[in-house]
Amino acid sequence: MLRQMSPAQTAALLNDWHIWAAEHQLAPAGNWRIWLFLGGRGAGKTRAGAEWVRAAIEAGARRVALVGPDQQAVREVMIEGPSGLLSLGPLTRRPRFEASRRRLVWPGGAIGYCFSGEDPDGLRGPQFDLAWADEFAAWRHARATLDILKLGLRLGEAPRLMITTTPRPIPALKALVDAPGVVLTRAATKDNKDNLAPGFVEAVTYEYGASHIARQELDGELIEDPEDALWTRAMIDAALNRPAVEPDRIVVAVDPPAGAGPASAECGIIVAGASGTGREAHIVILRDRSGPGRPEAWARAVAESFEIYDADQVIAEANQGGDMVRAVLQAEHPGLPVRLVHASRGKRARAEPVAALYAAGRVRHETRMERLEDQMCSFGSAALSVSPDRVDALVWAVSALAGPGRDPRVRVV
């Protein structure tokens, strides 16, 4: 049949999204205002969002807001990515990207403006008849940005918003699920298996099994905060929105894995700083550098972090062999000031004073650190299915910076 078709007919067939799309990737019928698409990683959310925008442009939409976690994500995923807007539709009807003006311009005159979930005020003033919000659960100021975005949807007869995201139980997303005028689509990674690399679904299913991470990241479920966890998503969101901290001292905390082979656990590495001392200290978590458990890999990451952030000290847990830890670090960076600490209590007992500092409003997160946040919000509960190396390093960092009365019985060795 394809051989009998003209080039124009073949191109039309290849660009007809309704033929190739999975059912969950097509816009719901009915009179809705917000389409919320919750999907696992690789479930086809980005393609669905971009195709929805393309169809709306061809139907007459003229002013479109494109909002992602940050400007880089808007460009690299929503616009230039494999499923982005520059890759879809006939070549003669594709938009051009004006990077300096942060906008897309379609041949018919429609314009797509780029915005960031880090900057709610950037959406004040402009108005639109269409908006696509991607990875909403990763926006730094999710609720504030969404509120201002919705106020700007005031052009045309039926302005609409599509939100595509892998779910995380942030308050703004939980409020959306049950809000009036919102239609909900759910899709799992396995629902888009035919468009993913061979063996990918089987590999991640084997690695994560039935854990809460699998249910959230692969099945697209909105998982509530587990019972008994020391941190909640609300606490993390509050930490992200606290006033900036100008640290007068910075540490790199490292929680080495017990093993050294390729299959060993991750090594927790957290960079943190503090302004003030004791009860007046305000702490900022600057970066999560956690990664592979191979000694050469984590030692390099620690040394790089020490230099990049001009840190004062490295805090390293000595329970897994203090002399080895110091030797590995100083082999990578001779003269590195390493303070070895030894845990005299269990993990939860050590973490409780640190969680209390979060509750008291004394800890800020400089940016989203999703894997660290996921560990924090399952730490202390039955939902934690991995070794909490990132949280352990966080606890050492905050304890070292919080000063007298907040150090959970750390003994320097």
C-alpha positions as CSV (number, residue, x, y, z in Angstrom):
1,M,0.0,0.0,0.0
2,L,2.8,2.4,0.9
3,R,4.4,1.9,-2.5
4,Q,1.2,3.1,-4.2
5,M,1.1,6.3,-2.2
6,S,2.5,9.6,-3.4
7,P,5.3,11.3,-1.4
8,A,2.7,13.8,-0.1
9,Q,0.3,11.0,0.9
10,T,3.2,9.2,2.7
11,A,4.2,12.3,4.6
12,A,0.6,13.0,5.6
13,L,0.3,9.4,6.9
14,L,3.6,9.7,8.9
15,N,2.5,13.0,10.4
16,D,-1.0,11.9,11.4
17,W,-0.6,11.6,15.2
18,H,-4.0,10.0,15.7
19,I,-2.8,7.0,13.7
20,W,0.4,6.4,15.7
21,A,-0.6,7.6,19.2
22,A,-1.5,5.3,22.0
23,E,-4.9,5.9,23.5
24,H,-3.5,7.6,26.6
25,Q,-1.6,10.1,24.5
26,L,-4.7,11.6,22.9
27,A,-6.5,14.5,24.5
28,P,-9.7,13.5,26.3
29,A,-13.1,14.5,24.9
30,G,-15.4,16.9,26.7
31,N,-15.4,20.3,28.1
32,W,-12.3,20.4,30.3
33,R,-10.0,23.3,31.3
34,I,-6.9,21.3,32.5
35,W,-5.6,18.0,31.2
36,L,-3.4,16.4,33.8
37,F,-1.2,13.6,32.4
38,L,0.5,11.6,35.1
39,G,2.9,9.1,33.6
40,G,5.9,7.0,34.5
41,R,9.3,7.7,32.9
42,G,9.2,7.0,29.2
43,A,5.4,6.7,29.1
44,G,5.1,9.2,26.2
45,K,4.2,12.3,28.1
46,T,6.4,14.7,26.2
47,R,5.3,13.5,22.8
48,A,1.7,13.8,23.9
49,G,2.2,17.3,25.1
50,A,4.0,18.5,22.0
51,E,1.5,16.9,19.7
52,W,-1.3,18.5,21.6
53,V,0.3,21.9,21.1
54,R,0.9,21.2,17.4
55,A,-2.7,20.3,16.9
56,A,-3.9,23.4,18.8
57,I,-1.7,25.6,16.7
58,E,-3.1,24.1,13.5
59,A,-6.6,24.6,14.9
60,G,-6.0,28.3,15.4
61,A,-4.2,28.9,18.7
62,R,-1.9,31.9,18.5
63,R,-0.2,32.5,21.9
64,V,1.2,29.5,23.8
65,A,3.0,29.3,27.1
66,L,5.6,26.6,27.4
67,V,6.6,26.1,31.0
68,G,9.2,23.6,32.4
69,P,11.2,23.2,35.5
70,D,13.8,25.6,34.2
71,Q,14.7,27.3,30.9
72,Q,17.2,24.6,30.0
73,A,14.6,21.9,30.3
74,V,12.1,23.9,28.2
75,R,14.7,24.1,25.4
76,E,16.3,20.6,25.6
77,V,13.1,18.6,26.3
78,M,10.0,20.5,25.1
79,I,11.5,22.2,22.1
80,E,14.7,20.5,20.9
81,G,14.2,17.0,22.3
82,P,13.5,13.9,20.3
83,S,9.8,14.4,21.0
84,G,10.0,18.2,21.1
85,L,8.1,20.7,19.0
86,L,10.9,21.2,16.5
87,S,10.7,17.5,15.6
88,L,7.0,17.2,14.8
89,G,4.9,17.7,11.8
90,P,5.6,18.5,8.1
91,L,8.9,20.4,7.7
92,T,7.1,23.4,6.1
93,R,4.8,23.8,9.1
94,R,7.4,23.4,11.9
95,P,8.3,26.5,14.0
96,R,11.7,28.2,14.3
97,F,13.3,28.7,17.6
98,E,14.5,32.2,18.5
99,A,16.8,31.3,21.4
100,S,17.7,34.8,22.3
101,R,14.1,35.8,22.7
102,R,13.1,32.5,24.3
103,R,10.3,31.8,21.9
104,L,9.0,29.6,19.0
105,V,7.5,31.2,15.9
106,W,5.3,29.1,13.7
107,P,4.9,29.8,9.9
108,G,1.3,30.9,10.4
109,G,2.3,33.5,13.0
110,A,1.6,31.6,16.3
111,I,4.1,32.2,19.0
112,G,5.2,30.0,21.9
113,Y,6.8,31.7,24.8
114,C,9.2,29.9,27.2
115,F,8.9,30.2,31.0
116,S,10.4,28.5,34.0
117,G,8.9,27.0,37.1
118,E,11.7,28.7,39.0
119,D,10.4,32.2,38.2
120,P,6.6,32.7,38.8
121,D,6.8,36.4,38.3
122,G,8.0,35.9,34.7
123,L,4.5,34.9,33.9
124,R,3.0,38.2,35.1
125,G,1.5,40.2,32.3
126,P,1.5,37.9,29.3
127,Q,-1.7,36.3,28.2
128,F,-2.3,33.1,26.3
129,D,-5.0,30.8,24.8
130,L,-3.0,27.7,25.4
131,A,-0.3,26.4,27.8
132,W,1.8,23.3,28.2
133,A,3.4,22.7,31.6
134,D,6.0,19.9,31.6
135,E,7.4,18.0,34.7
136,F,5.2,20.1,37.0
137,A,6.2,18.0,40.1
138,A,9.8,19.1,39.6
139,W,9.0,22.9,39.5
140,R,10.7,24.8,42.3
141,H,7.7,27.1,42.9
142,A,4.9,24.8,41.6
143,R,1.9,26.3,43.3
144,A,2.9,30.0,42.7
145,T,3.9,29.5,39.1
146,L,0.7,27.5,38.3
147,D,-1.5,30.1,39.9
148,I,0.0,32.9,37.8
149,L,0.0,30.8,34.7
150,K,-3.8,30.1,35.0
151,L,-4.5,33.8,35.4
152,G,-2.8,34.4,32.1
153,L,-5.0,31.9,30.2
154,R,-7.6,34.4,29.2
155,L,-7.5,34.5,25.3
156,G,-9.8,32.8,22.9
157,E,-13.1,31.0,23.5
158,A,-11.8,28.1,25.5
159,P,-8.2,28.5,26.8
160,R,-6.8,25.3,28.0
161,L,-3.8,23.9,29.9
162,M,-2.0,20.6,29.6
163,I,0.2,19.4,32.5
164,T,2.6,16.5,31.9
165,T,4.6,15.1,34.8
166,T,5.9,12.1,36.6
167,P,4.1,12.3,39.8
168,R,5.6,13.3,43.2
169,P,3.4,14.0,46.2
170,I,3.9,17.7,46.3
171,P,0.9,19.7,47.7
172,A,0.3,21.5,44.5
173,L,0.0,18.3,42.5
174,K,-2.2,16.6,45.1
175,A,-4.6,19.6,45.0
176,L,-4.8,19.4,41.2
177,V,-5.9,15.8,41.1
178,D,-9.3,16.5,42.7
179,A,-9.8,20.1,41.4
180,P,-12.9,20.9,39.3
181,G,-12.3,21.2,35.6
182,V,-9.3,18.8,35.6
183,V,-9.4,15.6,33.6
184,L,-6.8,13.0,34.5
185,T,-4.8,10.5,32.4
186,R,-2.5,7.9,33.9
187,A,0.0,5.8,32.0
188,A,2.9,3.5,33.1
189,T,6.3,3.1,31.5
190,K,5.3,-0.3,30.2
191,D,2.4,1.2,28.3
192,N,4.9,2.8,25.9
193,K,7.2,-0.3,25.8
194,D,7.2,-0.5,22.0
195,N,8.9,2.9,21.7
196,L,11.6,2.3,24.3
197,A,14.9,0.6,24.1
198,P,14.7,-3.2,24.0
199,G,14.9,-4.6,27.5
200,F,14.5,-1.2,29.3
201,V,11.2,-2.0,30.9
202,E,12.4,-5.5,32.1
203,A,15.6,-4.0,33.5
204,V,14.0,-1.2,35.5
205,T,11.3,-3.6,36.7
206,Y,13.8,-6.0,38.0
207,E,15.9,-3.3,39.7
208,Y,13.0,-1.5,41.4
209,G,10.4,-4.3,41.8
210,A,7.3,-3.3,43.7
211,S,9.0,-0.5,45.6
212,H,7.3,2.9,46.1
213,I,9.9,4.3,43.7
214,A,8.7,1.9,41.0
215,R,5.1,2.7,41.7
216,Q,5.9,6.4,41.3
217,E,8.6,6.6,38.6
218,L,7.4,3.7,36.5
219,D,3.7,3.2,37.1
220,G,3.0,6.9,37.4
221,E,1.2,6.6,40.7
222,L,0.8,9.5,43.1
223,I,2.3,8.1,46.3
224,E,1.5,9.8,49.6
225,D,4.1,10.4,52.2
226,P,4.8,7.1,53.9
227,E,3.8,6.8,57.6
228,D,6.6,7.2,60.1
229,A,8.9,9.0,57.7
230,L,10.9,11.7,59.3
231,W,10.5,14.2,56.5
232,T,7.4,15.1,54.4
233,R,7.1,16.7,50.9
234,A,5.7,19.8,52.6
235,M,8.9,20.1,54.7
236,I,11.0,19.9,51.5
237,D,8.9,22.4,49.7
238,A,9.2,24.8,52.7
239,A,13.0,24.3,52.6
240,L,13.1,25.2,48.9
241,N,11.3,28.5,49.5
242,R,13.2,29.8,52.5
243,P,15.3,32.9,52.2
244,A,18.8,32.6,50.7
245,V,21.7,31.7,53.0
246,E,25.2,33.2,52.5
247,P,27.3,30.5,54.1
248,D,30.4,31.4,56.1
249,R,31.6,27.8,56.2
250,I,31.0,24.8,53.9
251,V,31.5,21.1,54.3
252,V,31.4,18.1,52.1
253,A,29.9,15.1,53.9
254,V,30.5,11.6,52.6
255,D,28.9,8.3,53.7
256,P,31.1,5.6,52.0
257,P,29.5,2.3,51.0
258,A,30.4,-0.9,52.9
259,G,31.8,-2.6,49.8
260,A,34.1,-1.5,47.0
261,G,33.0,-3.6,44.1
262,P,31.0,-2.6,41.0
263,A,27.7,-3.8,42.8
264,S,28.3,-1.9,46.0
265,A,25.8,0.7,47.2
266,E,25.8,4.3,46.3
267,C,28.1,6.7,48.1
268,G,26.3,9.5,49.8
269,I,27.9,12.9,49.1
270,I,26.3,16.1,50.3
271,V,27.6,19.7,50.0
272,A,26.2,22.0,52.7
273,G,27.0,25.4,54.2
274,A,25.9,27.4,57.2
275,S,25.7,31.0,58.3
276,G,26.0,31.6,62.1
277,T,26.7,29.1,64.8
278,G,24.8,27.1,67.4
279,R,21.1,28.0,67.8
280,E,21.6,30.9,65.4
281,A,22.9,28.7,62.5
282,H,21.0,28.7,59.3
283,I,22.0,25.8,57.0
284,V,21.8,25.5,53.2
285,I,22.0,22.2,51.3
286,L,23.9,23.2,48.2
287,R,24.2,20.0,46.2
288,D,23.7,16.2,46.2
289,R,26.8,14.7,44.6
290,S,26.0,11.1,45.5
291,G,26.9,8.5,43.0
292,P,28.6,5.2,42.3
293,G,30.1,3.3,45.2
294,R,33.5,2.6,43.6
295,P,36.2,4.2,45.7
296,E,37.9,6.1,42.8
297,A,34.5,7.5,41.7
298,W,33.3,8.8,45.1
299,A,36.8,10.1,46.0
300,R,36.9,12.1,42.8
301,A,33.4,13.5,43.4
302,V,34.3,14.5,47.0
303,A,37.6,16.2,45.8
304,E,35.8,18.0,43.0
305,S,33.1,19.2,45.3
306,F,35.6,20.4,47.8
307,E,37.3,22.5,45.2
308,I,34.2,23.8,43.4
309,Y,32.6,25.0,46.6
310,D,35.8,26.1,48.3
311,A,34.8,24.0,51.2
312,D,36.5,24.1,54.6
313,Q,36.4,20.4,55.5
314,V,35.3,16.9,54.5
315,I,33.2,15.0,57.0
316,A,33.5,11.3,56.5
317,E,31.8,8.4,58.4
318,A,34.5,6.1,59.8
319,N,32.3,3.1,60.5
320,Q,33.2,1.4,57.2
321,G,37.0,1.7,57.8
322,G,38.2,5.1,58.8
323,D,41.8,4.7,57.7
324,M,40.8,3.4,54.3
325,V,38.4,6.3,53.8
326,R,41.0,8.9,54.7
327,A,43.6,7.2,52.5
328,V,41.3,7.0,49.5
329,L,40.3,10.6,49.8
330,Q,43.9,11.9,50.3
331,A,45.2,9.8,47.4
332,E,42.8,11.7,45.2
333,H,43.5,15.1,46.8
334,P,46.7,15.2,48.9
335,G,46.3,17.4,52.0
336,L,42.5,17.2,51.9
337,P,41.3,18.1,55.4
338,V,39.3,15.1,56.4
339,R,37.3,14.9,59.7
340,L,36.4,11.3,60.5
341,V,33.2,10.8,62.6
342,H,31.8,7.6,64.2
343,A,28.1,6.9,64.7
344,S,27.3,6.1,68.3
345,R,23.5,5.7,67.7
346,G,21.3,4.2,65.1
347,K,20.4,6.0,61.8
348,R,17.0,7.2,62.9
349,A,18.2,8.5,66.3
350,R,20.9,10.5,64.4
351,A,18.5,11.8,61.9
352,E,15.8,13.0,64.3
353,P,17.6,16.2,65.4
354,V,18.2,17.1,61.7
355,A,14.6,16.6,60.8
356,A,13.7,18.8,63.8
357,L,15.9,21.6,62.3
358,Y,13.9,21.3,59.0
359,A,10.6,21.6,61.0
360,A,12.0,24.7,62.8
361,G,12.7,26.4,59.5
362,R,16.5,26.4,59.8
363,V,17.5,24.4,56.7
364,R,17.2,25.6,53.1
365,H,17.6,23.6,49.9
366,E,19.3,25.5,47.2
367,T,17.7,23.5,44.4
368,R,15.6,20.4,43.7
369,M,17.5,17.2,44.5
370,E,14.9,14.6,43.6
371,R,16.7,11.4,44.6
372,L,17.8,12.9,48.0
373,E,14.2,14.2,48.6
374,D,12.7,10.7,47.8
375,Q,15.1,9.1,50.3
376,M,14.3,11.8,52.9
377,C,10.5,11.4,52.5
378,S,10.7,7.6,53.0
379,F,13.5,7.5,55.6
380,G,12.3,5.9,58.8
381,S,9.4,4.1,57.1
382,A,8.8,0.6,55.7
383,A,8.7,2.3,52.2
384,L,12.4,2.8,52.1
385,S,13.8,0.0,49.9
386,V,17.3,1.2,49.3
387,S,20.3,2.0,51.5
388,P,19.8,5.6,52.7
389,D,23.3,6.8,51.8
390,R,22.2,10.2,50.7
391,V,20.3,10.9,53.9
392,D,23.2,9.6,56.0
393,A,25.5,12.1,54.3
394,L,22.9,14.8,54.8
395,V,22.7,14.0,58.5
396,W,26.5,14.2,58.9
397,A,26.6,17.5,57.0
398,V,23.9,19.2,59.0
399,S,25.1,17.9,62.3
400,A,28.6,19.2,61.7
401,L,27.2,22.6,60.8
402,A,24.5,23.0,63.4
403,G,26.9,23.5,66.2
404,P,26.8,22.5,69.9
405,G,23.6,20.9,71.1
406,R,22.8,19.6,67.6
407,D,25.6,17.2,67.1
408,P,24.0,13.7,67.5
409,R,26.8,12.2,69.6
410,V,29.4,12.3,66.9
411,R,32.8,11.2,68.1
412,V,35.8,12.4,66.1
413,V,38.4,9.7,65.5
